[in-house]
Amino acid sequence: MQIRKDSYEDIIGLEHHQSKTHPHMSIHDRAAQFAPFSALTGHGAAIAETARLTEQEVTLDEYVVEEIDEKLQWLMQNIDSKPQVTVTYFVPDEKKEGGAFVQKTGCVKKLDSYQKTILLTDDTCIDIEKIREIAIEK
């Protein structure tokens, strides 16, 4: 079969047809028709979550626990002066095993021995049992 060069000569000069009943589609919308369909919605997020690393909580030895207890006692006695501290503590991950160590600096507002928490002036609440280190700025 042989294609003639002038096979479209009869329509090449005609005006482009535009529907009178349907609005003209933008180039963006037209391109969206041919965008790939994501059959596995959320699959990429699941892979990213699996790849996200967490740290394991460490168990403190008795000497470190004793040192933290002494510092907590000092804070309890000097709570009125709102001492500034830098606390390193463990925050468990909500979605998977492990968590992250966080370091927070602030002034102590309240020590709650019943709920075992430290409340800083910026309303950060720290679980005393998750504390790994306290540095008091005197």
RODO-2510 file (C-alpha; in nm, 4 decimals, decimal comma):
residues 138
     n   res          X          Y          Z
     1     m     0,0000     0,0000     0,0000
     2     q     0,1379     0,3348    -0,0925
     3     i     0,0493     0,6562     0,0993
     4     r     0,0121     0,9646    -0,1064
     5     k     0,1738     1,2859     0,0163
     6     d    -0,1395     1,4820    -0,0497
     7     s    -0,3769     1,2435     0,1320
     8     y    -0,4733     1,5106     0,3879
     9     e    -0,4752     1,8028     0,1520
    10     d    -0,8539     1,8119     0,1552
    11     i    -0,8805     1,8622     0,5369
    12     i    -0,5501     2,0238     0,6352
    13     g    -0,6779     2,3763     0,5890
    14     l    -1,0117     2,3298     0,7665
    15     e    -1,0875     2,5101     1,0899
    16     h    -1,0601     2,3069     1,4156
    17     h    -1,4017     2,1875     1,5329
    18     q    -1,5258     2,3231     1,8670
    19     s    -1,8388     2,1851     2,0307
    20     k    -2,1219     2,4257     2,0921
    21     t    -2,2611     2,2151     2,3815
    22     h    -1,9444     2,1190     2,5717
    23     p    -1,6966     2,3726     2,7152
    24     h    -1,3387     2,3716     2,5873
    25     m    -1,1124     2,1501     2,8019
    26     s    -0,7924     2,3090     2,9331
    27     i    -0,4550     2,1553     2,8465
    28     h    -0,4069     2,0661     3,2142
    29     d    -0,7360     1,8746     3,2297
    30     r    -0,6683     1,7091     2,8968
    31     a    -0,3264     1,5904     3,0211
    32     a    -0,4844     1,4547     3,3403
    33     q    -0,6844     1,2083     3,1330
    34     f    -0,3622     1,0342     3,0401
    35     a    -0,1910     1,0497     3,3823
    36     p    -0,1019     0,7097     3,5278
    37     f    -0,3609     0,5575     3,7569
    38     s    -0,2385     0,4705     4,1056
    39     a    -0,3968     0,1346     4,1800
    40     l    -0,2071     0,1049     4,5073
    41     t    -0,3141     0,4221     4,6849
    42     g    -0,1009     0,4735     4,9947
    43     h     0,1578     0,2163     4,8906
    44     g     0,4341     0,4779     4,8676
    45     a     0,3487     0,6092     5,2156
    46     a     0,3545     0,2558     5,3558
    47     i     0,6997     0,1944     5,2089
    48     a     0,8280     0,5241     5,3500
    49     e     0,6875     0,4346     5,6942
    50     t     0,8581     0,0949     5,6859
    51     a     1,1895     0,2542     5,5880
    52     r     1,1695     0,5137     5,8682
    53     l     1,4185     0,4243     6,1394
    54     t     1,3471     0,4270     6,5116
    55     e     1,5777     0,3928     6,8088
    56     q     1,5423     0,1395     7,0882
    57     e     1,4843     0,2561     7,4447
    58     v     1,7829     0,1850     7,6669
    59     t     1,7642     0,0628     8,0240
    60     l     1,9582     0,2812     8,2639
    61     d     2,1956     0,1397     8,5195
    62     e     2,1390     0,2104     8,8894
    63     y     2,4011     0,4882     8,9065
    64     v     2,2349     0,6923     8,6323
    65     v     1,8907     0,6367     8,7887
    66     e     2,0273     0,7566     9,1235
    67     e     2,1786     1,0669     8,9612
    68     i     1,8484     1,1517     8,7892
    69     d     1,6603     1,1009     9,1196
    70     e     1,8977     1,3421     9,2989
    71     k     1,8429     1,6051     9,0316
    72     l     1,4661     1,5586     9,0510
    73     q     1,4832     1,6067     9,4292
    74     w     1,6825     1,9280     9,3803
    75     l     1,4243     2,0488     9,1260
    76     m     1,1427     1,9697     9,3715
    77     q     1,3108     2,1798     9,6408
    78     n     1,3831     2,4704     9,4030
    79     i     1,0656     2,4645     9,1945
    80     d     0,9693     2,8210     9,2955
    81     s     1,2714     2,9640     9,1121
    82     k     1,1624     2,7870     8,7909
    83     p     1,5078     2,6409     8,7207
    84     q     1,6156     2,5948     8,3608
    85     v     1,6934     2,2383     8,2584
    86     t     1,7936     2,0435     7,9517
    87     v     1,6236     1,7057     7,9529
    88     t     1,6995     1,4130     7,7238
    89     y     1,4098     1,1691     7,7161
    90     f     1,2677     0,8864     7,5079
    91     v     0,9456     0,9319     7,3095
    92     p     0,7897     0,6033     7,1940
    93     d     0,6836     0,5881     6,8284
    94     e     0,3061     0,5773     6,7796
    95     k     0,3187     0,3536     6,4719
    96     k     0,5986     0,1052     6,5245
    97     e     0,8344    -0,0406     6,7792
    98     g     1,1008     0,1912     6,9160
    99     g     1,0989     0,5681     6,9195
   100     a     1,3299     0,8670     6,9357
   101     f     1,5426     1,0453     7,1919
   102     v     1,4443     1,4091     7,2290
   103     q     1,6357     1,6880     7,3966
   104     k     1,4360     1,9796     7,5362
   105     t     1,5517     2,2919     7,7174
   106     g     1,3126     2,4964     7,9260
   107     c     1,2147     2,6194     8,2690
   108     v     1,0423     2,3790     8,5070
   109     k     0,6899     2,4897     8,5930
   110     k     0,5696     2,1868     8,7887
   111     l     0,6874     1,8464     8,9057
   112     d     0,3977     1,6030     8,9454
   113     s     0,5098     1,3049     9,1525
   114     y     0,1656     1,1414     9,1301
   115     q     0,1544     1,1353     8,7479
   116     k     0,5355     1,1174     8,7312
   117     t     0,5744     1,4106     8,4910
   118     i     0,7693     1,7316     8,4581
   119     l     0,5819     2,0268     8,3114
   120     l     0,7889     2,3006     8,1502
   121     t     0,6754     2,6630     8,1145
   122     d     0,6069     2,6059     7,7419
   123     d     0,3585     2,3301     7,8464
   124     t     0,5855     2,0449     7,7371
   125     c     0,5008     1,7443     7,9527
   126     i     0,7834     1,4927     8,0056
   127     d     0,7348     1,1442     8,1486
   128     i     0,9851     1,1095     8,4348
   129     e     1,0299     0,7372     8,3658
   130     k     1,1451     0,8147     8,0097
   131     i     1,4158     1,0628     8,1174
   132     r     1,7683     0,9552     8,0305
   133     e     1,9584     1,2680     8,1362
   134     i     1,8926     1,5991     8,3121
   135     a     2,1258     1,8971     8,3084
   136     i     2,0336     2,1770     8,5495
   137     e     2,1493     2,5248     8,4537
   138     k     2,2325     2,6922     8,7848
***
